[in-house]
Amino acid sequence: MQHHDEDPVRSLLLNLLTLVTLITVLVAAGYLADYYLRDSRENVTWYPPRMHCDLRDGACRTDIGLNGTLRFEINGDFASYEPLTLDVQTSGIDVESAVVEFVGRDMNMGLTRVELEAVGDGHFRGVGELRPCTETVMPWRAQVILETPEGQEGSWFDFDIHR
């Protein structure tokens, strides 16, 4: 009986193609995992706040894109951790829905996400609350995310709660 060894060139090519296929599958799986497990804020085109504004003193405004504006207001007693009324008004952009997310700036307080209800042309309202914290001063960030035909666009507003 005669035993023939495989052609070494063919074997090397087969191993190389197997390795390339395995790498391709792993990269595709990584992209799929990233897509499905990614934080909602990563898909947002962020526009920085126009200037420093303290939400405890009243509404804050900023530009969204070239033609849009966003006005955001929180009504209620921030320090009591009672429900707060959230008010978003937009102009110059087509907004399908609005969401406000509260995140702790210096401490992981989890994510509090409030989907607002449309009440008129570019006007949205909802009720949300901040999570209690034992710190004397708790720095928060309110992220306003707008769903537009161009995708998600938003801005953020920083404020502190003093106990």
Sequence and secondary structure as in RCSB ss.txt:
>XXXX:A:sequence
MQHHDEDPVRSLLLNLLTLVTLITVLVAAGYLADYYLRDSRENVTWYPPRMHCDLRDGACRTDIGLNGTLRFEIN
GDFASYEPLTLDVQTSGIDVESAVVEFVGRDMNMGLTRVELEAVGDGHFRGVGELRPCTETVMPWRAQVILETPE
GQEGSWFDFDIHR
>XXXX:A:secstr
       HHHHHHHHHHHHHHHHHHHHHHHHHHHHHHS GGGGEEE   SS   GGGS EEEEETTTEEEEEEEE
S GGGT  EEEEEEEESS  SEEEEEEEESSS    EEEE EEEETTEEEEEE      SSEEEEEEEEEEEETT
EEEEEEEEEEEE 
